[in-house]
Amino acid sequence: MADDAMRSVQRSILFSALDRYIGLMLVFVATAVLARLLSPEEFGIYAVVNAITSIIAACFQEFAGASYLIQKRELSRASVQTTFTVNLVISAATAFMLFVFAQPIARLFELDGLRQGIEISALNFLLLPFSGTIAALFRREMQFGTLAICNLAAGATIAGVSIALALAHFSYMAPLWGAVAGNAVLAVMLLIWRREFGAMRPSLVDFREIIGFGLYSGAVSVVNVFYCLAPQLFLARVLDFTAVGLYSRATASTQIFDKLVTQVISPVVMPAVVARSKAGGDLKAVYLEAIQLLSAVQWPFLAFMAIMARPIILIWLGPTWLEIVPLVQLLCVGNLALFAACLTYPVFIAVGRVQDALISSLISLPPSLLVVFGASFLGVHAVAATALVTLPFQAAVAFHFLGRHLDIRPGEFVRTLLRSGAVTALVIAGASICAALTAAQGLSPLAGLASAFSVAALCWWLGLAVTGHPLLQQFHYAAAGLARMAPGLWPSRTAP
């Protein structure tokens, strides 16, 4: 039984990885093209529209969304229908309110173009209840192969439409229309694949239970999403949209690790952790093992990104965006503290303390927001520098609450991370030496990046081997599991 569960998780991670990595390739290509077609100011306007709508979307998506459907032990048709109904009502009301307040928001930021952007983005809210409900059911059943196909089709649509419209001089409206087209494709494909149209019928049977769970879940999501996007809103109000464009592009560059690793495992983490909790597993051991594995990947990656930020930005985005190099370096260092962030919320759900996720966010995020707001008057570099203080503080607060429920002492936490720290130090040494030699010899950015990456990868693997890091054993397990799964990877379509 345990082997079957492990194979199910490995298979899910594999499909999630295929989904994210191919999708990431599309994003890289689209971003590289759009960075040469749109100015930092145009990116800034798009970032503000996206920030406003994303904060609102986080509210209704988590209020009665995936987390509720995944964590519920016995899921009835009525629960699914009620979840969809609540989401549809809230999303429709949200879309209407965005249309009503688009003009006042545009006046607040002193840019009339925001109005049309907000109105277009509001169309997404009419599509998300359909795709969100069906996707949550597929995630609950660990059917990540189906999700991968649908997500990749949507991603290709977003990239294609965005680039085509940018070439047609739609300016910052190009990626906004691209997102609407991609969400439409995703909703249609999921509905056709699932063919469970009965789940879309109106119902309020489990209304009270969903509302009770959603009050905490939705609040946690809104608080965290608002914190992530608030710097862009502050910069737009205090400085200008060029500053917003620079900061948003630096943030997106720093989040490459999240797209490569965290977003691969995050869809699998929630159902896997909840399943382990239901089976009476040792969540403390699971958590410590998980942070040891995550830190061994995230820390070296972010360290390498900080050291080689200049050639990475030059090759990917072009010389127009070199101004974001110091921003990327500061954000990379600050994000080292968030290696366990993707585990925090699922573990709170598993131990039945979703309210503590909200409490920890309310303790750590408001002071962090004040620091960011104050820094916005000093410039975009000061805002990026706040990550060196605010992110470690947020991680410490989250660990304090988790440590109480899992009975983890600080000493155990530190000992778990020692080998990952040694691996990271070796990568830093190798990448730094290679970067210095590359600069002294005047190599091209591409040649310098390639040589530094090769040395860093070698140092990383050597560090894992020398320290006997558990990540090596996981690679062996994954390779063996992949070999066993290879004959029948792709799932069949779900019967109607």
C-alpha positions in Angstrom: 0.0 0.0 0.0 2.8 2.4 0.9 4.6 1.6 -2.4 1.4 2.2 -4.3 1.0 5.6 -2.6 4.6 6.5 -3.4 4.2 5.5 -7.0 1.1 7.6 -7.3 2.9 10.7 -5.9 5.9 10.1 -8.2 3.6 9.8 -11.2 1.7 12.9 -10.2 5.0 14.9 -9.8 6.2 13.6 -13.2 3.1 14.9 -15.0 3.1 18.1 -13.0 6.8 18.6 -14.0 5.9 18.0 -17.7 3.1 20.5 -17.4 5.2 23.1 -15.7 8.4 22.7 -17.6 6.9 22.8 -21.1 4.6 25.6 -19.9 7.7 27.4 -18.5 9.4 27.1 -21.9 6.4 28.8 -23.5 6.6 31.6 -20.8 10.3 32.1 -21.4 9.9 32.4 -25.1 6.8 34.7 -24.8 8.6 36.9 -22.2 11.7 37.2 -24.3 9.7 38.3 -27.3 7.4 40.6 -25.3 10.4 42.2 -23.5 11.6 43.4 -26.9 8.2 44.5 -28.1 7.0 46.3 -24.9 8.7 49.0 -22.9 9.2 48.8 -19.1 6.4 51.4 -18.7 4.0 49.2 -20.7 5.0 46.2 -18.6 4.4 48.3 -15.5 0.8 49.1 -16.6 0.1 45.4 -17.3 1.6 44.5 -13.9 -0.7 46.9 -12.1 -3.8 45.6 -13.8 -2.6 42.1 -13.1 -1.9 42.9 -9.4 -5.4 44.4 -8.9 -7.3 41.5 -10.5 -5.0 38.8 -9.0 -5.7 40.0 -5.5 -9.4 39.9 -6.1 -9.2 36.5 -7.8 -7.3 35.0 -4.9 -10.3 35.9 -2.6 -13.0 34.0 -4.4 -10.8 31.1 -5.7 -9.7 30.0 -2.3 -12.9 31.0 -0.5 -14.7 28.0 -2.0 -12.2 26.4 -4.3 -9.6 23.7 -4.7 -8.4 23.5 -1.1 -11.9 22.7 0.2 -12.6 20.0 -2.5 -9.2 18.4 -2.0 -9.2 18.2 1.8 -12.8 17.0 2.3 -12.7 13.3 3.3 -16.0 12.2 1.7 -16.8 14.3 -1.4 -20.4 14.2 -2.5 -21.9 15.6 -5.8 -23.8 18.2 -3.7 -20.5 19.5 -2.2 -19.1 19.9 -5.7 -22.2 21.7 -7.0 -22.3 24.0 -4.0 -18.6 24.8 -4.4 -19.2 25.7 -8.0 -22.3 27.7 -7.2 -20.6 29.8 -4.5 -17.6 30.4 -6.8 -19.9 31.4 -9.8 -21.9 33.9 -7.7 -18.8 35.5 -6.2 -16.9 35.6 -9.5 -19.9 37.1 -11.3 -20.3 39.8 -8.6 -16.6 40.5 -8.7 -16.5 40.9 -12.5 -19.5 43.3 -12.2 -17.7 45.3 -9.4 -14.5 45.6 -11.5 -16.5 47.0 -14.4 -18.1 49.5 -12.1 -14.9 50.6 -10.3 -12.5 50.4 -13.2 -12.8 54.2 -13.9 -12.2 55.3 -10.2 -9.2 52.9 -10.0 -7.8 54.4 -13.2 -8.2 57.9 -11.7 -6.5 56.8 -8.5 -3.4 55.8 -10.5 -3.8 58.8 -12.8 -3.8 56.6 -16.0 -7.0 56.2 -18.0 -5.6 53.2 -19.8 -6.0 51.1 -16.6 -9.8 51.2 -17.1 -9.9 49.2 -20.3 -7.3 46.8 -18.9 -9.3 46.1 -15.8 -12.5 45.6 -17.8 -10.8 43.1 -20.1 -9.2 41.2 -17.1 -12.7 41.0 -15.5 -13.8 38.6 -18.2 -11.5 36.0 -16.6 -13.7 35.9 -13.6 -16.5 34.5 -15.6 -14.4 31.5 -16.7 -12.5 30.6 -13.5 -15.3 28.9 -11.7 -15.6 26.3 -14.4 -11.9 25.6 -14.8 -11.2 25.9 -11.1 -13.8 23.4 -10.0 -12.9 20.7 -12.6 -9.2 21.2 -12.1 -9.7 20.7 -8.3 -11.5 17.4 -8.9 -8.6 16.2 -11.2 -6.1 17.2 -8.5 -8.0 15.4 -5.8 -7.9 12.2 -7.9 -4.2 12.8 -8.8 -5.0 12.9 -12.5 -2.2 15.3 -13.4 -1.7 13.9 -16.9 -5.1 15.3 -17.9 -4.3 18.6 -16.3 -1.0 18.8 -18.1 -2.6 18.5 -21.5 -5.2 21.1 -20.7 -2.8 23.5 -19.1 -0.3 23.3 -22.0 -3.0 24.0 -24.5 -4.0 27.1 -22.5 -0.4 28.2 -22.1 0.3 27.9 -25.8 -2.8 30.0 -26.4 -1.7 32.7 -24.0 1.8 32.9 -25.5 0.5 32.9 -29.1 -2.2 35.5 -28.7 0.0 37.8 -26.5 2.8 37.8 -29.1 0.5 38.2 -32.0 -1.3 41.2 -30.4 1.9 42.8 -29.3 3.2 42.6 -32.9 -0.1 44.3 -33.9 0.8 47.2 -31.5 -1.8 46.4 -28.8 0.7 47.5 -26.2 0.0 46.3 -22.6 -3.4 45.0 -23.7 -1.7 42.1 -25.6 -0.9 39.9 -22.6 -4.3 40.8 -21.0 -6.2 39.5 -24.0 -3.8 36.6 -24.1 -4.8 35.6 -20.6 -8.5 35.8 -21.4 -8.0 33.5 -24.5 -6.0 31.0 -22.5 -8.5 30.8 -19.7 -11.3 30.2 -22.2 -9.4 27.4 -23.8 -8.6 25.8 -20.4 -12.2 25.9 -19.3 -13.5 24.4 -22.5 -10.9 21.6 -22.5 -11.5 20.7 -18.9 -15.3 20.6 -19.3 -15.0 18.4 -22.5 -12.5 16.0 -20.9 -14.4 15.6 -17.6 -17.9 15.6 -19.1 -19.3 15.9 -15.7 -21.8 18.7 -16.4 -23.9 17.8 -13.5 -21.3 19.3 -11.2 -22.2 22.7 -12.7 -25.8 22.6 -11.4 -26.7 25.2 -8.8 -26.9 23.9 -5.2 -26.5 25.3 -1.7 -26.6 22.0 0.3 -23.2 22.3 2.0 -23.2 26.1 2.0 -22.4 26.6 5.7 -19.5 24.1 5.7 -18.0 25.7 2.7 -18.3 29.2 4.1 -16.8 28.1 7.4 -13.7 26.7 5.7 -13.5 29.5 3.1 -13.5 32.3 5.6 -10.0 31.2 6.8 -8.7 29.7 3.5 -9.8 32.7 1.4 -8.4 35.2 4.0 -5.0 33.4 4.0 -4.9 33.6 0.2 -5.9 37.2 -0.1 -3.4 38.4 2.6 -0.5 36.6 1.0 -1.3 37.5 -2.6 -1.9 41.1 -1.6 1.5 41.2 0.1 3.2 39.8 -3.0 1.7 42.3 -5.3 1.5 45.3 -3.0 5.0 46.6 -3.9 3.9 47.1 -7.5 0.8 49.1 -6.4 2.9 51.2 -4.0 5.5 51.9 -6.7 2.8 52.8 -9.2 1.2 55.3 -6.7 4.5 56.8 -5.3 6.8 56.6 -8.3 5.8 55.7 -11.9 4.9 52.8 -14.1 8.5 52.4 -15.3 9.5 51.5 -11.8 6.6 49.1 -11.6 7.8 47.4 -14.8 11.3 47.1 -13.6 10.3 45.6 -10.2 7.7 43.3 -11.7 10.1 41.9 -14.2 12.8 41.5 -11.5 10.3 39.6 -9.4 9.3 37.4 -12.3 13.0 36.6 -13.0 13.6 35.7 -9.3 10.6 33.4 -9.4 12.2 31.1 -12.0 12.8 28.6 -9.2 9.2 28.6 -8.2 8.2 27.9 -11.8 10.9 25.1 -12.2 10.4 23.4 -8.8 7.9 24.8 -6.4 5.0 25.0 -8.9 5.8 21.5 -10.0 5.3 19.9 -6.6 2.8 22.4 -5.1 -0.3 20.9 -6.9 0.8 17.5 -5.5 1.7 18.6 -2.0 -1.8 19.3 -0.8 -3.4 16.0 -1.7 -0.3 14.0 -0.8 0.1 15.6 2.7 -3.7 15.3 3.4 -3.6 11.6 2.4 -0.6 11.0 4.6 -2.4 12.6 7.5 -5.6 10.5 7.0 -3.4 7.4 6.9 -1.9 8.3 10.3 1.6 9.1 9.0 4.3 11.0 10.9 3.9 14.6 9.5 6.9 15.8 11.4 9.2 13.3 9.6 7.5 14.2 6.3 8.0 17.9 6.9 11.7 17.7 7.9 12.5 15.4 5.0 10.7 17.7 2.6 12.5 20.9 3.7 15.8 19.1 3.5 15.1 18.1 -0.1 13.7 21.6 -1.1 16.6 23.5 0.4 19.2 21.4 -1.4 17.6 22.6 -4.7 16.4 26.1 -3.9 19.4 27.5 -2.2 22.0 26.6 -4.8 19.6 27.7 -7.6 19.0 31.2 -6.1 22.7 31.6 -5.2 23.6 30.8 -8.8 20.9 33.2 -10.1 22.3 36.0 -7.9 25.9 35.5 -9.0 25.0 35.2 -12.8 22.1 37.7 -12.9 23.7 40.0 -15.4 24.3 37.5 -18.2 21.0 35.8 -17.5 19.1 39.1 -17.9 21.1 40.2 -20.9 20.5 36.9 -22.8 16.9 36.5 -21.8 15.4 40.0 -21.7 18.0 42.0 -23.6 20.1 45.1 -22.7 17.0 47.3 -22.1 16.4 45.4 -18.8 19.9 45.4 -17.4 18.8 47.9 -14.7 17.0 45.1 -12.9 20.2 43.1 -12.2 20.7 44.5 -8.7 17.0 44.0 -8.0 17.2 40.4 -9.0 20.3 39.8 -6.8 18.6 41.4 -3.7 15.4 39.4 -4.3 17.3 36.1 -4.8 19.1 36.5 -1.4 15.8 37.4 0.4 14.0 34.4 -1.1 16.5 32.0 0.4 14.3 32.1 3.5 11.2 30.8 1.7 12.5 27.3 0.9 9.7 25.7 2.9 6.9 28.1 1.9 5.0 25.6 -0.3 4.7 23.2 2.6 3.3 25.6 5.2 -0.3 25.9 4.1 -0.8 22.1 3.3 0.6 21.1 6.7 -1.7 23.5 8.5 -4.6 21.9 6.6 -3.4 18.4 7.4 -3.3 19.1 11.2 -6.7 20.8 11.1 -5.4 24.3 12.0 -6.1 26.4 8.9 -6.8 29.3 11.2 -3.2 29.3 12.3 -2.2 29.9 8.7 -4.3 33.1 8.8 -3.0 34.1 12.2 0.7 33.7 11.2 0.1 35.7 8.0 -1.6 38.5 10.0 1.3 38.7 12.4 4.1 38.8 9.8 2.6 40.5 6.7 1.3 43.8 8.0 4.6 44.9 9.5 6.3 43.7 6.3 3.9 45.8 4.2 4.7 48.9 6.3 8.4 48.4 5.6 7.8 47.9 1.9 5.6 51.0 1.8 8.2 53.2 3.5 10.9 51.9 1.2 8.8 52.8 -1.9 9.5 56.5 -1.2 13.2 55.7 -1.5 13.1 54.0 -4.8 12.7 50.6 -6.5 16.1 49.4 -5.2 15.0 50.1 -1.6 11.8 48.1 -2.1 13.8 45.1 -3.4 16.2 45.4 -0.4 13.3 45.0 2.1 13.2 41.3 1.1 16.4 40.8 3.1 14.4 41.6 6.2 10.8 40.9 5.6 11.0 37.4 4.1 13.2 35.9 6.8 10.8 37.4 9.4 7.8 35.8 7.7 9.5 32.4 7.5 10.4 32.6 11.2 6.8 33.3 12.2 5.4 30.5 10.0 7.9 28.0 11.5 7.0 29.1 15.1 3.4 28.0 14.5 4.3 24.9 12.6 6.9 23.9 15.2 4.2 23.9 17.9 1.9 21.5 16.0 4.7 19.2 14.7 6.8 19.4 17.9 9.9 20.5 16.0 12.6 22.2 18.0 14.9 24.9 16.4 17.9 22.6 16.8 16.2 19.9 14.8 15.4 22.4 12.1 18.9 23.6 11.9 20.5 20.1 11.8 18.1 19.1 9.0 19.5 22.0 6.9 23.2 21.6 7.5 23.9 19.4 4.5 22.0 21.6 2.2 24.0 24.6 3.5 27.2 22.8 2.7 26.0 21.9 -0.8 25.1 25.6 -1.4 28.4 26.9 -0.2 30.2 24.6 -2.6 28.0 25.9 -5.5 28.6 29.5 -4.5 32.4 28.9 -4.5 32.4 27.2 -7.9 30.1 29.7 -9.6 31.9 32.8 -8.1 35.3 31.6 -9.3 34.0 30.8 -12.7 32.2 34.1 -13.0 35.4 36.0 -12.0 37.5 34.1 -14.6 34.8 34.7 -17.2 34.9 38.4 -16.6 38.7 38.5 -16.6 38.9 36.6 -19.9 36.2 38.7 -21.6 34.0 35.8 -22.7 30.6 36.4 -24.2 27.6 36.4 -21.9 26.4 33.1 -23.4 29.8 31.4 -23.1 30.3 32.7 -19.6 26.8 31.6 -18.4 27.3 28.1 -20.0 30.7 27.6 -18.3 29.4 28.9 -14.9 26.4 26.6 -15.1 28.5 23.6 -15.9 30.8 24.3 -13.0 27.9 25.0 -10.6 26.1 21.8 -11.6 29.3 19.8 -11.0 29.8 21.4 -7.6 26.2 20.7 -6.7 26.4 17.1 -7.6 29.7 16.8 -5.8 28.2 18.4 -2.7 25.3 16.0 -2.6 27.7 13.0 -2.9 30.2 14.3 -0.3 27.5 15.2 2.3 25.5 12.0 1.6 22.4 14.2 1.0 19.1 12.3 0.9 18.3 14.0 -2.4 20.6 11.6 -4.2 18.5 8.7 -2.9 15.3 10.4 -4.1 16.8 10.7 -7.5 17.4 6.9 -7.5 13.9 6.3 -6.4 12.5 8.6 -9.0 14.5 7.0 -11.8 13.4 3.5 -10.7 9.8 4.6 -10.4 9.9 6.3 -13.8 11.2 3.0 -15.4 8.3 1.1 -13.8 5.7 3.6 -14.9 6.9 4.1 -18.4 4.7 1.5 -20.2 1.4 3.2 -19.2 1.9 6.8 -18.2 -1.0 8.6 -19.8 -4.4 8.2 -18.2 -7.5 7.3 -20.1 -10.3 9.8 -20.4 -12.7 9.9 -17.5 -16.0 8.2 -18.3 -19.1 10.4 -18.3 
